[in-house]
Amino acid sequence: MLPSLFPRSKLLTTLQTLTAATTLLVAAGAQTVTGATVTSYASVQGPLRLAFAGDGSLYCGRDVAYTGTATPQFLSRVAPGGSPVQQYGQATTPDPDVVVVDGTGSVSGIAGSVLTGGIKVPNSTGSISAIRPDGSVVELWTSTQWVNPVDLKFDASGRLLFADQVSRGIWRSVGGAAPTLLFTMPNAATPFYLAIAPDQSLYVGDSVGRIRQFSPTGTLLNGNVATFPSAVAIEFAPGGGFGSALFALGINSGALHTIAADGTVTAIGSGLGTQLGDLGVGPDGNFYYSDFAANQVRVIRPLASHVAYGVGCHAPSPLTLSASPAPVLNPSTTVTYTITNVPEFAPGSGVHVSVLFFSLTPLPAGLDLVGLLTTQPGCSIYLASLDASSGGLVTALPTASLPLTFAAPQFAPGNVLAAQAVALFDPAFPLANGESGGFVVSNGLLSTMQLQ
């Protein structure tokens, strides 16, 4: 919960109504990720695909060889926090490389069941089983049409989607019915990894490193989202300190990249391993990946930081928001938010008025306020909710500052707080660019809290 800061002003009410309408490089051994730490989370024998339950339990697919076998195995269960690690289920299942949690029971019939699957009979038969919360194992389906499921995912509607290496298809099960083919990969590509986008489109990474995007019904939307030298595990960032891009982890190169919505690929990590199994997001908003060769599951956590996003608008110089130092929670840290280029309320008045707003929900794309609160384009709000404010900050200089202490228990590691400043001026005296709405706004600022 966001701690109480200051009383809300009439301006906050106005903006709430409006929004309702609307390198630091850190090394952990050889592993490096820009703006993050990489540490061991759990020691797990032969971990492959990963799946978290809502309570933080982690289930790991398993094999005896990275190149793959059909040997029956137990899944591994990692308790919340990373230990203990135990085998899961009352019996082994065939080739349990892949794993997903059926949180609602939409396919398995029992909420909290863990689905796993793989090759049952080499070159002939595939199998998908459910491990119930009581540990009992039930084989849901076998098939000679799909033989080697290599990734399992649930979409928001509760459909089970999986990629099959042998048929080169993406299959679906709705309501527990036997799987049917959704589509076959184009150009005889072999699917390896799946990721469900926030808009529910399906991203498929193939065996040679190309990522394609498909609609929920299987229509090809983008035949080349990005291409890497070899296969990549893919997952969408959960927001917060990681943003919302698609992340791609080279399973043999150990390189980590982000893929922006416009297709821009950015390298952000290296040395993460050479026999990697999967990349996933935990309930805590951190990234986790499996290192088969090292028998490890590792966690990637964003560093405590302030990251600016969006742009401030004309005053005539852009209103700018910054903060320092980083919001480290051990010990508590008092951060100073600084607003610069605050215009005079009226020419010659010597008075500058601004307000700082805080939100638990950033709006990275922004919403232009022209025609709503401003008369000229280019001023955007970057907060999707307005949860607290500083009240009016009246200064004699075009700069204002506000201290805020980040400490437990009000804040926790991984929490993200967005902020944006608004400056007020007398509409009777338009700014140099013709703005006469009485408001200008700053860039947004995303503060990620962490222990360090």
C-alpha positions in Angstrom: 0.0 0.0 0.0 1.3 3.5 -0.8 2.0 5.4 2.4 0.0 8.5 3.0 2.0 11.6 2.0 0.0 14.8 1.9 -3.6 15.9 1.5 -5.0 15.9 -2.1 -5.7 19.2 -3.8 -8.5 20.3 -6.0 -6.1 19.8 -8.9 -5.8 16.1 -7.9 -9.5 15.7 -8.2 -9.5 17.3 -11.6 -6.7 15.1 -12.9 -8.4 12.0 -11.4 -11.5 12.7 -13.4 -9.3 13.2 -16.5 -7.4 9.9 -16.0 -10.7 8.1 -15.5 -11.5 9.1 -19.0 -8.4 8.1 -20.1 24.6 1.4 -16.7 24.7 0.2 -13.9 26.2 -3.2 -14.8 26.2 -5.7 -12.0 28.1 -8.9 -12.1 27.2 -12.1 -10.3 30.1 -14.3 -11.1 30.2 -14.4 -14.9 26.5 -13.4 -15.3 25.8 -9.8 -16.1 22.5 -8.0 -16.7 22.3 -4.2 -17.1 20.4 -2.6 -14.1 19.9 -5.9 -12.3 21.5 -8.5 -10.1 21.8 -12.2 -11.0 21.9 -14.6 -8.0 21.2 -18.3 -7.3 17.6 -19.0 -6.3 17.7 -22.8 -5.9 19.8 -25.9 -6.6 17.7 -28.2 -8.8 18.7 -31.3 -10.6 18.5 -31.0 -14.4 15.9 -28.1 -14.5 14.2 -27.3 -17.8 10.9 -25.5 -18.2 9.7 -23.4 -15.2 6.2 -22.7 -13.9 5.2 -20.7 -10.8 2.0 -21.2 -8.8 0.3 -18.2 -7.2 1.7 -19.0 -3.8 5.3 -18.7 -5.1 5.9 -22.4 -5.4 8.1 -23.1 -8.4 7.8 -26.3 -10.5 10.6 -27.4 -12.7 10.5 -29.8 -15.7 13.4 -32.3 -15.7 15.5 -34.5 -17.9 18.6 -36.6 -17.4 20.3 -35.1 -20.5 20.1 -31.7 -22.1 19.8 -33.2 -25.5 16.6 -34.9 -24.3 15.5 -38.4 -23.5 12.1 -40.1 -22.9 13.1 -41.3 -19.5 10.3 -41.0 -16.9 11.2 -38.6 -14.1 9.7 -36.8 -11.2 9.2 -33.0 -11.4 10.9 -30.8 -8.9 9.1 -28.5 -6.6 10.9 -25.5 -5.1 9.2 -24.0 -2.1 8.6 -20.3 -1.9 11.9 -18.5 -1.2 14.0 -21.2 -2.9 14.0 -24.1 -0.4 13.4 -26.9 0.3 13.6 -28.5 -3.2 11.7 -31.8 -3.4 10.5 -34.3 -6.1 6.8 -33.7 -6.9 4.2 -36.3 -7.5 3.5 -39.8 -6.3 4.8 -41.3 -9.6 7.1 -40.4 -12.4 5.7 -39.2 -15.8 7.2 -39.7 -19.3 9.8 -37.2 -20.3 8.6 -34.3 -18.0 10.6 -31.5 -19.7 7.6 -29.1 -19.7 5.4 -27.8 -17.0 2.6 -25.4 -16.3 0.2 -24.8 -13.4 -3.5 -25.1 -14.0 -4.4 -22.6 -11.4 -8.2 -22.7 -12.0 -8.5 -26.3 -13.0 -9.8 -25.3 -16.4 -8.2 -28.2 -18.2 -7.3 -30.7 -15.4 -10.6 -30.3 -13.5 -8.8 -29.6 -10.2 -7.4 -26.2 -9.4 -3.7 -26.1 -8.6 -2.9 -29.2 -10.7 0.5 -29.2 -12.4 0.5 -30.3 -16.0 3.6 -31.9 -17.6 4.3 -33.8 -20.8 6.7 -35.1 -23.3 7.5 -38.2 -25.3 5.9 -41.4 -24.0 7.1 -43.7 -26.9 10.0 -42.4 -28.9 9.1 -41.3 -32.4 5.5 -42.5 -31.8 3.5 -41.2 -28.9 3.2 -38.1 -26.8 1.7 -37.8 -23.3 0.4 -35.0 -21.1 -0.4 -35.7 -17.4 -1.8 -33.8 -14.4 -0.3 -34.0 -11.0 -3.0 -33.2 -8.5 -2.4 -31.1 -5.4 -2.5 -34.4 -3.4 0.4 -35.8 -5.5 -1.7 -38.3 -7.5 -0.9 -38.5 -11.2 -3.5 -38.7 -13.9 -2.6 -39.1 -17.6 -4.9 -36.7 -19.4 -4.1 -37.5 -23.1 -1.8 -39.5 -25.3 -1.4 -38.9 -29.0 0.3 -40.1 -32.1 -0.4 -36.7 -33.8 1.6 -34.6 -31.3 4.5 -36.5 -29.9 6.9 -34.1 -28.1 5.4 -31.1 -26.3 8.1 -28.6 -25.8 6.3 -25.7 -24.1 2.9 -25.4 -22.3 1.1 -22.1 -21.6 -2.4 -20.9 -20.4 -3.8 -17.8 -22.0 -6.2 -15.4 -20.2 -9.3 -17.4 -21.4 -8.0 -20.6 -19.7 -7.0 -22.3 -23.0 -4.1 -24.6 -22.7 -1.7 -24.0 -25.6 1.3 -26.1 -26.4 4.1 -26.3 -29.0 4.9 -29.8 -30.4 8.3 -30.3 -31.9 7.4 -33.3 -34.0 4.2 -32.0 -35.7 5.6 -28.5 -35.8 2.3 -27.3 -34.6 0.7 -25.2 -31.9 -2.1 -27.2 -30.2 -4.9 -26.1 -27.9 -7.3 -27.7 -25.3 -10.4 -25.8 -24.3 -12.2 -26.9 -21.1 -10.3 -30.1 -20.8 -11.2 -31.4 -24.3 -8.7 -33.4 -26.2 -6.1 -31.1 -27.9 -6.8 -29.9 -31.4 -4.4 -28.3 -33.9 -4.5 -24.5 -33.8 -2.0 -24.0 -36.6 1.2 -25.4 -38.1 4.3 -23.3 -38.2 5.1 -21.6 -41.5 8.2 -22.6 -43.5 8.5 -25.9 -41.8 9.8 -24.1 -38.7 10.0 -26.1 -35.4 8.4 -24.3 -32.4 10.4 -24.3 -29.2 9.1 -21.5 -26.9 5.8 -19.7 -26.4 4.9 -16.4 -24.8 1.5 -14.9 -24.3 1.4 -11.1 -24.9 -0.8 -8.7 -22.9 -3.1 -8.5 -25.9 -3.3 -12.3 -25.9 -1.5 -12.7 -29.2 0.9 -15.6 -29.2 4.7 -15.3 -29.7 6.5 -18.4 -30.9 10.3 -18.8 -30.8 11.5 -21.5 -33.2 14.5 -23.9 -33.0 16.8 -21.6 -35.0 16.1 -18.3 -33.2 13.3 -16.6 -35.2 10.3 -15.2 -33.2 6.9 -14.9 -34.9 3.6 -13.4 -33.7 0.2 -15.0 -34.2 -3.3 -13.9 -33.3 -5.2 -15.9 -30.7 -6.9 -17.8 -33.6 -3.6 -18.7 -35.2 -3.3 -16.0 -38.0 0.3 -15.0 -38.6 0.6 -11.3 -37.6 4.4 -10.8 -37.9 6.7 -13.4 -39.5 9.8 -11.9 -38.1 9.5 -10.1 -34.7 13.2 -10.7 -34.3 15.8 -13.2 -35.3 18.7 -14.5 -33.2 21.6 -16.8 -34.1 20.0 -19.7 -32.2 17.0 -20.6 -30.1 15.8 -18.2 -27.4 13.5 -18.6 -24.5 10.9 -15.8 -24.5 8.8 -14.1 -21.9 7.1 -10.7 -21.5 8.3 -8.5 -18.8 5.8 -7.9 -16.0 6.1 -4.1 -15.8 7.8 -2.3 -12.9 11.6 -2.1 -13.1 11.7 -4.4 -16.1 9.2 -2.5 -18.3 6.9 -4.3 -20.6 9.1 -5.5 -23.5 9.5 -9.0 -24.7 12.7 -10.6 -23.2 14.7 -13.2 -25.1 17.3 -15.4 -23.5 19.7 -17.3 -25.7 19.6 -20.9 -24.4 23.1 -21.7 -25.7 24.6 -18.2 -25.9 23.6 -17.0 -22.5 22.8 -13.5 -23.9 19.7 -11.6 -22.8 17.9 -9.2 -25.0 14.8 -7.0 -24.9 12.5 -6.6 -28.0 10.5 -3.4 -27.9 7.1 -3.0 -29.5 8.7 -1.3 -32.5 11.0 -4.3 -33.0 14.1 -2.7 -31.6 16.4 -5.3 -30.1 18.7 -4.3 -27.2 21.4 -6.5 -25.6 21.1 -6.2 -21.8 22.9 -9.4 -20.5 25.5 -11.9 -21.2 27.3 -15.0 -19.7 24.1 -16.4 -18.2 24.9 -20.0 -19.3 25.3 -22.3 -22.2 22.7 -25.0 -21.5 19.7 -23.0 -20.4 16.1 -24.3 -20.2 13.6 -21.5 -19.7 12.9 -17.9 -18.8 9.9 -17.0 -16.6 8.4 -14.4 -14.3 7.6 -15.1 -10.7 4.8 -13.7 -8.6 7.3 -11.2 -7.2 7.8 -9.7 -10.6 11.4 -10.9 -11.0 12.7 -13.0 -13.9 13.9 -16.6 -13.2 15.8 -18.9 -15.6 16.9 -22.5 -15.4 20.6 -23.5 -16.0 20.6 -27.2 -16.8 24.4 -27.6 -16.8 24.8 -25.9 -13.4 21.7 -27.6 -11.8 20.5 -24.1 -10.9 17.5 -21.8 -11.0 18.7 -18.2 -10.9 16.8 -15.0 -10.3 17.3 -11.7 -12.0 16.2 -8.7 -9.9 16.1 -5.1 -10.9 18.4 -2.8 -8.9 17.0 0.0 -6.9 16.7 2.9 -9.4 14.9 5.9 -10.8 14.2 5.7 -14.5 12.7 8.6 -16.4 10.1 7.9 -19.1 8.2 10.1 -21.5 9.0 13.8 -21.9 8.1 16.9 -20.1 6.4 19.7 -22.0 7.2 23.3 -22.8 7.5 26.0 -20.1 9.2 27.1 -22.5 11.9 24.7 -21.3 10.5 21.2 -20.5 9.3 20.7 -17.0 11.6 18.0 -15.7 11.4 15.5 -12.8 14.3 13.7 -11.3 15.1 11.9 -8.0 18.2 10.8 -6.0 19.5 8.7 -4.4 18.2 5.2 -5.4 15.4 3.9 -3.2 17.3 1.2 -1.2 15.2 -0.3 1.7 18.0 -1.5 3.9 18.5 0.8 5.5 15.7 3.2 4.7 16.5 5.9 2.2 15.2 9.4 2.0 14.9 10.3 -1.7 14.7 13.9 -2.9 12.4 14.5 -5.9 13.4 17.6 -7.8 11.2 19.5 -10.2 13.0 22.0 -12.5 12.0 24.6 -15.1 8.8 25.5 -13.2 7.3 28.6 -14.9 6.3 31.7 -13.0 2.7 31.7 -12.1 2.4 35.1 -13.7 5.2 37.2 -15.3 7.0 39.2 -12.7 5.3 37.5 -9.8 8.3 35.7 -8.5 6.1 32.8 -7.6 6.4 29.2 -9.0 3.7 26.6 -8.2 4.0 22.9 -8.8 2.5 19.6 -7.5 4.0 16.2 -7.4 1.8 13.2 -8.0 2.5 9.5 -7.2 0.9 6.4 -8.7 1.2 2.7 -8.3 0.2 2.4 -12.0 2.5 4.0 -14.5 1.2 4.8 -18.0 4.4 4.5 -20.2 2.6 5.3 -23.5 1.2 8.6 -22.1 -2.0 10.4 -22.8 -1.8 13.8 -24.5 -3.8 16.4 -22.6 -4.5 18.6 -25.5 -8.1 19.7 -25.5 -8.5 18.3 -22.0 -6.2 20.4 -19.8 -3.9 21.9 -22.3 -4.3 23.9 -25.5 -1.1 22.7 -27.3 -0.1 19.2 -28.1 2.9 17.6 -26.4 1.9 17.6 -22.7 1.1 14.0 -21.7 0.1 12.4 -18.4 2.1 9.3 -17.6 0.2 8.0 -14.6 -2.8 5.7 -15.0 -4.0 6.4 -11.5 -3.4 9.2 -9.0 -2.8 7.7 -5.6 -1.2 10.5 -3.6 0.1 14.1 -4.0 2.4 16.6 -2.4 -0.1 19.4 -2.4 1.0 22.7 -3.8 4.7 23.5 -3.7 5.2 27.2 -3.8 8.7 28.5 -4.4 10.5 31.7 -5.3 12.8 29.8 -7.8 11.9 27.7 -10.8 12.9 24.6 -8.8 11.0 22.6 -6.2 12.0 19.6 -4.2 10.2 17.1 -2.0 11.8 14.4 0.3 10.2 11.0 0.6 11.5 8.2 2.8 11.4 4.7 1.4 11.3 2.1 4.2 9.7 -1.2 5.2 6.9 -2.1 5.9 5.3 0.6 3.7 7.4 -0.5 0.8 8.8 -3.9 -0.2 11.6 -5.1 -2.5 10.5 -5.0 -6.1 7.8 -2.4 -5.4 7.5 0.3 -8.1 6.3 3.9 -7.6 5.6 6.2 -10.5 5.7 10.0 -10.2 5.0 13.0 -12.3 5.0 16.7 -11.7 2.5 19.4 -12.8 3.2 23.1 -12.8 0.5 25.8 -12.7 0.4 29.2 -14.4 -2.1 31.9 -14.9 -3.9 31.1 -18.2 -4.3 34.9 -18.8 -0.5 34.9 -19.6 0.1 32.2 -22.2 3.5 30.6 -22.4 5.9 31.2 -25.3 4.5 28.4 -27.4 0.9 29.6 -27.0 0.0 27.2 -24.2 -2.9 28.9 -22.3 -4.4 25.9 -20.4 -2.8 26.8 -17.1 -0.9 23.5 -16.8 2.3 21.9 -17.9 3.6 18.5 -17.0 6.9 16.8 -16.5 8.3 13.4 -17.7 7.3 10.4 -15.7 9.7 8.8 -13.2 9.6 5.1 -12.2 11.3 4.3 -8.9 12.1 0.6 -8.3 12.8 -0.4 -4.7 15.2 -3.1 -3.7 17.4 -4.4 -1.0 21.1 -3.9 -1.6 
